[in-house]
Amino acid sequence: MRARILYDPIRLPDGGRIHLFKLDRGALKSDWEAYEIARKMRLRLSGAERLSGAERPSDIVIMEGDPSDNPRLFGPRDSVARIRSMLSAIADHPWAPAMLDD
C-alpha cells in the first residue's frame, strides 16, 4: 500500500494518549490493511514508549478519510469511540507526515 499517512498524537484528559493515523479516503483496499498499518506502527512506537516510561502502551487508531467527512475508524472499540466523539475538534489539529516501512 502506498498512501499518504498523517499522524496526530491525541492527549486525553486522563493523561493517556491515542496515536491517530489518517489516510485519504479510499486508500485502504480492505479493512485488514488498517490493522496491518496499526501493527507496524505499534512496533515502531513501542520502543519509544518504553523509553518514556509509559505504564501501558497507547492505543492506535487508523482513520480513513477526513474528520469532517464521517471517516472510517479502526482500532480498539473504546479508543475509536473517543476519537469519534472528538472529530469536530480533531478537524482543526495540525497533522504531521508519518512514514510506513513496507
N, CA, C and O atoms as CSV, one atom per row, in Angstrom:
chain,resi,resn,atom,element,x,y,z
A,1,MET,N,N,0.831,-1.175,0.000
A,1,MET,CA,C,0.000,0.000,0.000
A,1,MET,C,C,0.878,1.241,0.000
A,1,MET,O,O,1.760,1.392,0.845
A,2,ARG,N,N,0.636,2.097,-0.923
A,2,ARG,CA,C,1.323,3.380,-0.991
A,2,ARG,C,C,0.277,4.468,-0.785
A,2,ARG,O,O,-0.546,4.711,-1.667
A,3,ALA,N,N,0.300,5.106,0.337
A,3,ALA,CA,C,-0.664,6.157,0.636
A,3,ALA,C,C,0.003,7.182,1.530
A,3,ALA,O,O,0.965,6.887,2.239
A,4,ARG,N,N,-0.519,8.368,1.480
A,4,ARG,CA,C,-0.048,9.422,2.375
A,4,ARG,C,C,-0.625,9.135,3.755
A,4,ARG,O,O,-1.833,8.951,3.907
A,5,ILE,N,N,0.243,9.100,4.755
A,5,ILE,CA,C,-0.188,8.846,6.126
A,5,ILE,C,C,0.183,10.061,6.964
A,5,ILE,O,O,1.318,10.536,6.923
A,6,LEU,N,N,-0.783,10.555,7.720
A,6,LEU,CA,C,-0.564,11.685,8.620
A,6,LEU,C,C,-0.778,11.210,10.051
A,6,LEU,O,O,-1.483,10.232,10.301
A,7,TYR,N,N,-0.151,11.926,10.988
A,7,TYR,CA,C,-0.141,11.497,12.391
A,7,TYR,C,C,-0.559,12.639,13.302
A,7,TYR,O,O,-0.174,13.790,13.095
A,8,ASP,N,N,-1.349,12.307,14.312
A,8,ASP,CA,C,-1.750,13.268,15.343
A,8,ASP,C,C,-1.818,12.527,16.675
A,8,ASP,O,O,-2.692,11.681,16.863
A,9,PRO,N,N,-0.904,12.835,17.607
A,9,PRO,CA,C,-0.985,12.209,18.930
A,9,PRO,C,C,-2.069,12.915,19.755
A,9,PRO,O,O,-1.955,14.106,20.044
A,10,ILE,N,N,-3.088,12.197,20.120
A,10,ILE,CA,C,-4.211,12.774,20.863
A,10,ILE,C,C,-3.963,12.565,22.357
A,10,ILE,O,O,-3.871,11.431,22.825
A,11,ARG,N,N,-3.858,13.650,23.089
A,11,ARG,CA,C,-3.722,13.567,24.549
A,11,ARG,C,C,-5.108,13.572,25.171
A,11,ARG,O,O,-5.961,14.390,24.827
A,12,LEU,N,N,-5.309,12.654,26.080
A,12,LEU,CA,C,-6.608,12.503,26.725
A,12,LEU,C,C,-6.619,13.185,28.091
A,12,LEU,O,O,-5.563,13.354,28.701
A,13,PRO,N,N,-7.794,13.580,28.580
A,13,PRO,CA,C,-7.875,14.246,29.883
A,13,PRO,C,C,-7.288,13.426,31.031
A,13,PRO,O,O,-6.799,13.993,32.008
A,14,ASP,N,N,-7.332,12.090,30.919
A,14,ASP,CA,C,-6.809,11.242,31.994
A,14,ASP,C,C,-5.293,11.033,31.905
A,14,ASP,O,O,-4.724,10.249,32.665
A,15,GLY,N,N,-4.646,11.740,30.973
A,15,GLY,CA,C,-3.194,11.631,30.823
A,15,GLY,C,C,-2.759,10.606,29.796
A,15,GLY,O,O,-1.580,10.534,29.450
A,16,GLY,N,N,-3.693,9.815,29.307
A,16,GLY,CA,C,-3.368,8.818,28.294
A,16,GLY,C,C,-3.197,9.448,26.925
A,16,GLY,O,O,-3.304,10.663,26.761
A,17,ARG,N,N,-2.935,8.611,25.963
A,17,ARG,CA,C,-2.717,9.091,24.602
A,17,ARG,C,C,-3.260,8.054,23.619
A,17,ARG,O,O,-3.218,6.849,23.864
A,18,ILE,N,N,-3.765,8.561,22.514
A,18,ILE,CA,C,-4.142,7.719,21.382
A,18,ILE,C,C,-3.319,8.195,20.198
A,18,ILE,O,O,-3.318,9.381,19.871
A,19,HIS,N,N,-2.623,7.275,19.562
A,19,HIS,CA,C,-1.876,7.611,18.350
A,19,HIS,C,C,-2.846,7.482,17.183
A,19,HIS,O,O,-3.306,6.384,16.868
A,20,LEU,N,N,-3.155,8.610,16.541
A,20,LEU,CA,C,-4.123,8.643,15.452
A,20,LEU,C,C,-3.392,8.819,14.128
A,20,LEU,O,O,-2.638,9.775,13.948
A,21,PHE,N,N,-3.621,7.893,13.204
A,21,PHE,CA,C,-3.020,7.945,11.878
A,21,PHE,C,C,-4.138,8.095,10.858
A,21,PHE,O,O,-5.119,7.352,10.880
A,22,LYS,N,N,-3.978,9.065,9.963
A,22,LYS,CA,C,-5.024,9.383,8.987
A,22,LYS,C,C,-4.553,9.059,7.580
A,22,LYS,O,O,-3.435,9.394,7.186
A,23,LEU,N,N,-5.422,8.405,6.835
A,23,LEU,CA,C,-5.186,8.106,5.422
A,23,LEU,C,C,-6.298,8.764,4.607
A,23,LEU,O,O,-7.388,9.026,5.117
A,24,ASP,N,N,-6.003,9.024,3.338
A,24,ASP,CA,C,-7.022,9.567,2.449
A,24,ASP,C,C,-8.148,8.548,2.270
A,24,ASP,O,O,-7.924,7.339,2.326
A,25,ARG,N,N,-9.351,9.056,2.055
A,25,ARG,CA,C,-10.486,8.170,1.806
A,25,ARG,C,C,-10.196,7.326,0.573
A,25,ARG,O,O,-9.733,7.844,-0.444
A,26,GLY,N,N,-10.465,6.033,0.660
A,26,GLY,CA,C,-10.234,5.117,-0.444
A,26,GLY,C,C,-8.831,4.539,-0.494
A,26,GLY,O,O,-8.517,3.763,-1.396
A,27,ALA,N,N,-7.978,4.904,0.462
A,27,ALA,CA,C,-6.595,4.414,0.462
A,27,ALA,C,C,-6.516,2.933,0.825
A,27,ALA,O,O,-5.595,2.238,0.395
A,28,LEU,N,N,-7.458,2.456,1.597
A,28,LEU,CA,C,-7.439,1.050,2.029
A,28,LEU,C,C,-8.210,0.174,1.047
A,28,LEU,O,O,-9.357,0.459,0.703
A,29,LYS,N,N,-7.564,-0.885,0.610
A,29,LYS,CA,C,-8.245,-1.837,-0.278
A,29,LYS,C,C,-9.106,-2.804,0.531
A,29,LYS,O,O,-10.084,-3.351,0.023
A,30,SER,N,N,-8.734,-3.008,1.793
A,30,SER,CA,C,-9.509,-3.876,2.678
A,30,SER,C,C,-9.314,-3.402,4.114
A,30,SER,O,O,-8.350,-2.699,4.418
A,31,ASP,N,N,-10.230,-3.788,4.988
A,31,ASP,CA,C,-10.112,-3.427,6.404
A,31,ASP,C,C,-8.831,-3.993,7.000
A,31,ASP,O,O,-8.226,-3.382,7.881
A,32,TRP,N,N,-8.422,-5.155,6.520
A,32,TRP,CA,C,-7.222,-5.804,7.040
A,32,TRP,C,C,-6.010,-4.879,6.934
A,32,TRP,O,O,-5.138,-4.919,7.802
A,33,GLU,N,N,-5.935,-4.052,5.898
A,33,GLU,CA,C,-4.792,-3.140,5.732
A,33,GLU,C,C,-4.681,-2.164,6.899
A,33,GLU,O,O,-3.574,-1.814,7.307
A,34,ALA,N,N,-5.814,-1.721,7.441
A,34,ALA,CA,C,-5.782,-0.799,8.580
A,34,ALA,C,C,-5.135,-1.465,9.788
A,34,ALA,O,O,-4.340,-0.844,10.493
A,35,TYR,N,N,-5.473,-2.718,10.024
A,35,TYR,CA,C,-4.900,-3.427,11.168
A,35,TYR,C,C,-3.423,-3.740,10.950
A,35,TYR,O,O,-2.656,-3.797,11.911
A,36,GLU,N,N,-3.022,-3.941,9.712
A,36,GLU,CA,C,-1.610,-4.163,9.403
A,36,GLU,C,C,-0.808,-2.876,9.619
A,36,GLU,O,O,0.306,-2.928,10.141
A,37,ILE,N,N,-1.351,-1.739,9.230
A,37,ILE,CA,C,-0.697,-0.453,9.484
A,37,ILE,C,C,-0.552,-0.251,10.987
A,37,ILE,O,O,0.513,0.145,11.461
A,38,ALA,N,N,-1.612,-0.518,11.736
A,38,ALA,CA,C,-1.567,-0.355,13.192
A,38,ALA,C,C,-0.504,-1.263,13.805
A,38,ALA,O,O,0.218,-0.846,14.710
A,39,ARG,N,N,-0.403,-2.486,13.324
A,39,ARG,CA,C,0.609,-3.420,13.847
A,39,ARG,C,C,2.015,-2.887,13.606
A,39,ARG,O,O,2.856,-2.928,14.503
A,40,LYS,N,N,2.274,-2.392,12.411
A,40,LYS,CA,C,3.605,-1.857,12.086
A,40,LYS,C,C,3.918,-0.606,12.908
A,40,LYS,O,O,5.034,-0.442,13.400
A,41,MET,N,N,2.936,0.264,13.052
A,41,MET,CA,C,3.155,1.482,13.839
A,41,MET,C,C,3.348,1.147,15.313
A,41,MET,O,O,4.143,1.792,15.996
A,42,ARG,N,N,2.625,0.140,15.811
A,42,ARG,CA,C,2.768,-0.269,17.207
A,42,ARG,C,C,4.193,-0.748,17.470
A,42,ARG,O,O,4.781,-0.424,18.502
A,43,LEU,N,N,4.744,-1.516,16.539
A,43,LEU,CA,C,6.134,-1.976,16.689
A,43,LEU,C,C,7.097,-0.798,16.720
A,43,LEU,O,O,8.041,-0.772,17.510
A,44,ARG,N,N,6.851,0.158,15.864
A,44,ARG,CA,C,7.718,1.331,15.795
A,44,ARG,C,C,7.623,2.179,17.066
A,44,ARG,O,O,8.633,2.679,17.562
A,45,LEU,N,N,6.418,2.337,17.583
A,45,LEU,CA,C,6.205,3.211,18.734
A,45,LEU,C,C,6.512,2.546,20.073
A,45,LEU,O,O,6.763,3.239,21.059
A,46,SER,N,N,6.496,1.219,20.123
A,46,SER,CA,C,6.649,0.534,21.406
A,46,SER,C,C,7.999,0.829,22.055
A,46,SER,O,O,8.068,0.978,23.275
A,47,GLY,N,N,9.050,0.914,21.285
A,47,GLY,CA,C,10.367,1.231,21.848
A,47,GLY,C,C,10.404,2.627,22.440
A,47,GLY,O,O,10.959,2.829,23.520
A,48,ALA,N,N,9.822,3.588,21.749
A,48,ALA,CA,C,9.801,4.966,22.245
A,48,ALA,C,C,8.980,5.073,23.518
A,48,ALA,O,O,9.347,5.816,24.428
A,49,GLU,N,N,7.878,4.344,23.597
A,49,GLU,CA,C,7.051,4.400,24.801
A,49,GLU,C,C,7.756,3.747,25.982
A,49,GLU,O,O,7.608,4.198,27.118
A,50,ARG,N,N,8.520,2.692,25.728
A,50,ARG,CA,C,9.285,2.078,26.827
A,50,ARG,C,C,10.313,3.066,27.359
A,50,ARG,O,O,10.515,3.158,28.569
A,51,LEU,N,N,10.965,3.806,26.464
A,51,LEU,CA,C,11.963,4.786,26.893
A,51,LEU,C,C,11.334,5.926,27.684
A,51,LEU,O,O,11.965,6.481,28.584
A,52,SER,N,N,10.104,6.275,27.355
A,52,SER,CA,C,9.453,7.385,28.053
A,52,SER,C,C,8.837,6.952,29.376
A,52,SER,O,O,8.346,7.794,30.126
A,53,GLY,N,N,8.852,5.661,29.677
A,53,GLY,CA,C,8.329,5.168,30.947
A,53,GLY,C,C,6.831,4.984,30.967
A,53,GLY,O,O,6.236,4.927,32.044
A,54,ALA,N,N,6.203,4.888,29.810
A,54,ALA,CA,C,4.752,4.693,29.764
A,54,ALA,C,C,4.382,3.384,30.456
A,54,ALA,O,O,5.001,2.348,30.212
A,55,GLU,N,N,3.369,3.439,31.320
A,55,GLU,CA,C,2.945,2.244,32.053
A,55,GLU,C,C,2.259,1.235,31.148
A,55,GLU,O,O,2.494,0.031,31.257
A,56,ARG,N,N,1.418,1.724,30.261
A,56,ARG,CA,C,0.757,0.818,29.325
A,56,ARG,C,C,0.855,1.444,27.941
A,56,ARG,O,O,0.797,2.666,27.808
A,57,PRO,N,N,1.000,0.628,26.924
A,57,PRO,CA,C,1.120,1.172,25.573
A,57,PRO,C,C,-0.132,1.944,25.167
A,57,PRO,O,O,-1.251,1.564,25.513
A,58,SER,N,N,0.073,3.012,24.443
A,58,SER,CA,C,-1.054,3.796,23.936
A,58,SER,C,C,-1.749,3.039,22.811
A,58,SER,O,O,-1.127,2.258,22.091
A,59,ASP,N,N,-3.033,3.282,22.674
A,59,ASP,CA,C,-3.779,2.670,21.581
A,59,ASP,C,C,-3.474,3.383,20.273
A,59,ASP,O,O,-3.052,4.539,20.256
A,60,ILE,N,N,-3.694,2.677,19.194
A,60,ILE,CA,C,-3.524,3.226,17.853
A,60,ILE,C,C,-4.869,3.130,17.149
A,60,ILE,O,O,-5.522,2.087,17.155
A,61,VAL,N,N,-5.269,4.253,16.538
A,61,VAL,CA,C,-6.488,4.289,15.740
A,61,VAL,C,C,-6.103,4.731,14.334
A,61,VAL,O,O,-5.352,5.690,14.156
A,62,ILE,N,N,-6.620,4.028,13.347
A,62,ILE,CA,C,-6.422,4.371,11.945
A,62,ILE,C,C,-7.709,5.008,11.441
A,62,ILE,O,O,-8.797,4.455,11.605
A,63,MET,N,N,-7.570,6.183,10.824
A,63,MET,CA,C,-8.722,6.906,10.288
A,63,MET,C,C,-8.572,7.004,8.776
A,63,MET,O,O,-7.559,7.492,8.274
A,64,GLU,N,N,-9.581,6.538,8.059
A,64,GLU,CA,C,-9.593,6.663,6.602
A,64,GLU,C,C,-10.619,7.726,6.229
A,64,GLU,O,O,-11.824,7.524,6.384
A,65,GLY,N,N,-10.130,8.854,5.740
A,65,GLY,CA,C,-10.997,9.973,5.394
A,65,GLY,C,C,-10.753,11.137,6.333
A,65,GLY,O,O,-10.007,11.021,7.305
A,66,ASP,N,N,-11.382,12.252,6.037
A,66,ASP,CA,C,-11.211,13.462,6.838
A,66,ASP,C,C,-12.144,13.457,8.045
A,66,ASP,O,O,-13.237,12.895,7.984
A,67,PRO,N,N,-11.712,14.085,9.146
A,67,PRO,CA,C,-12.548,14.112,10.352
A,67,PRO,C,C,-13.929,14.722,10.117
A,67,PRO,O,O,-14.899,14.339,10.771
A,68,SER,N,N,-14.017,15.662,9.192
A,68,SER,CA,C,-15.300,16.331,8.947
A,68,SER,C,C,-16.192,15.574,7.967
A,68,SER,O,O,-17.280,16.043,7.635
A,69,ASP,N,N,-15.739,14.402,7.498
A,69,ASP,CA,C,-16.464,13.684,6.458
A,69,ASP,C,C,-16.799,12.250,6.867
A,69,ASP,O,O,-16.667,11.330,6.059
A,70,ASN,N,N,-17.232,12.053,8.111
A,70,ASN,CA,C,-17.614,10.726,8.626
A,70,ASN,C,C,-16.590,9.651,8.246
A,70,ASN,O,O,-16.896,8.745,7.472
A,71,PRO,N,N,-15.378,9.753,8.792
A,71,PRO,CA,C,-14.323,8.810,8.407
A,71,PRO,C,C,-14.566,7.407,8.943
A,71,PRO,O,O,-15.319,7.209,9.897
A,72,ARG,N,N,-13.917,6.443,8.312
A,72,ARG,CA,C,-13.899,5.069,8.826
A,72,ARG,C,C,-12.790,5.012,9.871
A,72,ARG,O,O,-11.688,5.507,9.637
A,73,LEU,N,N,-13.078,4.410,11.024
A,73,LEU,CA,C,-12.119,4.316,12.118
A,73,LEU,C,C,-11.872,2.857,12.460
A,73,LEU,O,O,-12.802,2.052,12.500
A,74,PHE,N,N,-10.609,2.523,12.706
A,74,PHE,CA,C,-10.205,1.157,13.036
A,74,PHE,C,C,-9.330,1.195,14.282
A,74,PHE,O,O,-8.436,2.034,14.387
A,75,GLY,N,N,-9.576,0.308,15.209
A,75,GLY,CA,C,-8.770,0.219,16.418
A,75,GLY,C,C,-9.600,-0.310,17.566
A,75,GLY,O,O,-10.720,-0.780,17.366
A,76,PRO,N,N,-9.052,-0.236,18.779
A,76,PRO,CA,C,-9.799,-0.694,19.958
A,76,PRO,C,C,-11.112,0.084,20.116
A,76,PRO,O,O,-11.148,1.303,19.946
A,77,ARG,N,N,-12.159,-0.623,20.435
A,77,ARG,CA,C,-13.510,-0.039,20.487
A,77,ARG,C,C,-13.580,1.242,21.321
A,77,ARG,O,O,-14.154,2.235,20.873
A,78,ASP,N,N,-13.006,1.234,22.524
A,78,ASP,CA,C,-13.066,2.422,23.386
A,78,ASP,C,C,-12.349,3.613,22.756
A,78,ASP,O,O,-12.836,4.741,22.819
A,79,SER,N,N,-11.201,3.359,22.155
A,79,SER,CA,C,-10.438,4.450,21.536
A,79,SER,C,C,-11.135,4.981,20.295
A,79,SER,O,O,-11.133,6.187,20.051
A,80,VAL,N,N,-11.728,4.097,19.511
A,80,VAL,CA,C,-12.491,4.534,18.340
A,80,VAL,C,C,-13.656,5.416,18.788
A,80,VAL,O,O,-13.930,6.441,18.163
A,81,ALA,N,N,-14.338,5.031,19.855
A,81,ALA,CA,C,-15.456,5.837,20.363
A,81,ALA,C,C,-14.974,7.207,20.837
A,81,ALA,O,O,-15.640,8.215,20.602
A,82,ARG,N,N,-13.822,7.247,21.501
A,82,ARG,CA,C,-13.290,8.536,21.967
A,82,ARG,C,C,-12.935,9.424,20.787
A,82,ARG,O,O,-13.257,10.612,20.785
A,83,ILE,N,N,-12.271,8.856,19.780
A,83,ILE,CA,C,-11.911,9.641,18.601
A,83,ILE,C,C,-13.171,10.130,17.887
A,83,ILE,O,O,-13.251,11.293,17.490
A,84,ARG,N,N,-14.150,9.247,17.725
A,84,ARG,CA,C,-15.387,9.652,17.048
A,84,ARG,C,C,-16.052,10.822,17.777
A,84,ARG,O,O,-16.608,11.714,17.136
A,85,SER,N,N,-16.000,10.824,19.107
A,85,SER,CA,C,-16.621,11.915,19.873
A,85,SER,C,C,-15.850,13.227,19.746
A,85,SER,O,O,-16.383,14.288,20.073
A,86,MET,N,N,-14.605,13.170,19.277
A,86,MET,CA,C,-13.770,14.372,19.167
A,86,MET,C,C,-13.540,14.818,17.725
A,86,MET,O,O,-12.716,15.701,17.486
A,87,LEU,N,N,-14.243,14.232,16.761
A,87,LEU,CA,C,-13.943,14.510,15.357
A,87,LEU,C,C,-13.989,15.986,14.999
A,87,LEU,O,O,-13.138,16.452,14.241
A,88,SER,N,N,-14.943,16.729,15.513
A,88,SER,CA,C,-15.027,18.150,15.144
A,88,SER,C,C,-13.806,18.920,15.649
A,88,SER,O,O,-13.330,19.827,14.966
A,89,ALA,N,N,-13.297,18.577,16.817
A,89,ALA,CA,C,-12.089,19.240,17.339
A,89,ALA,C,C,-10.839,18.780,16.597
A,89,ALA,O,O,-9.935,19.577,16.346
A,90,ILE,N,N,-10.787,17.509,16.248
A,90,ILE,CA,C,-9.622,16.957,15.556
A,90,ILE,C,C,-9.463,17.569,14.165
A,90,ILE,O,O,-8.347,17.665,13.654
A,91,ALA,N,N,-10.563,17.980,13.556
A,91,ALA,CA,C,-10.510,18.549,12.212
A,91,ALA,C,C,-9.570,19.753,12.150
A,91,ALA,O,O,-8.993,20.031,11.099
A,92,ASP,N,N,-9.412,20.463,13.258
A,92,ASP,CA,C,-8.555,21.660,13.291
A,92,ASP,C,C,-7.129,21.374,13.745
A,92,ASP,O,O,-6.302,22.285,13.770
A,93,HIS,N,N,-6.824,20.137,14.101
A,93,HIS,CA,C,-5.477,19.806,14.578
A,93,HIS,C,C,-4.466,19.857,13.440
A,93,HIS,O,O,-4.796,19.584,12.286
A,94,PRO,N,N,-3.218,20.214,13.786
A,94,PRO,CA,C,-2.161,20.092,12.778
A,94,PRO,C,C,-1.731,18.627,12.675
A,94,PRO,O,O,-1.604,17.944,13.691
A,95,TRP,N,N,-1.515,18.159,11.483
A,95,TRP,CA,C,-1.108,16.772,11.233
A,95,TRP,C,C,0.333,16.764,10.769
A,95,TRP,O,O,0.768,17.648,10.031
A,96,ALA,N,N,1.066,15.757,11.210
A,96,ALA,CA,C,2.458,15.581,10.785
A,96,ALA,C,C,2.537,14.372,9.849
A,96,ALA,O,O,1.813,13.395,10.038
A,97,PRO,N,N,3.413,14.434,8.841
A,97,PRO,CA,C,3.561,13.267,7.980
A,97,PRO,C,C,4.161,12.104,8.745
A,97,PRO,O,O,4.990,12.297,9.635
A,98,ALA,N,N,3.743,10.904,8.400
A,98,ALA,CA,C,4.284,9.681,9.027
A,98,ALA,C,C,4.775,8.763,7.912
A,98,ALA,O,O,4.246,8.775,6.801
A,99,MET,N,N,5.770,7.985,8.223
A,99,MET,CA,C,6.333,7.043,7.264
A,99,MET,C,C,5.981,5.631,7.684
A,99,MET,O,O,6.003,5.302,8.871
A,100,LEU,N,N,5.661,4.806,6.719
A,100,LEU,CA,C,5.384,3.401,6.963
A,100,LEU,C,C,6.373,2.593,6.146
A,100,LEU,O,O,6.403,2.673,4.918
A,101,ASP,N,N,7.181,1.815,6.846
A,101,ASP,CA,C,8.112,0.943,6.141
A,101,ASP,C,C,7.357,-0.243,5.584
A,101,ASP,O,O,6.588,-0.888,6.296
A,102,ASP,N,N,7.572,-0.531,4.321
A,102,ASP,CA,C,6.894,-1.676,3.695
A,102,ASP,C,C,7.543,-2.967,4.030
A,102,ASP,O,O,7.091,-4.020,3.580
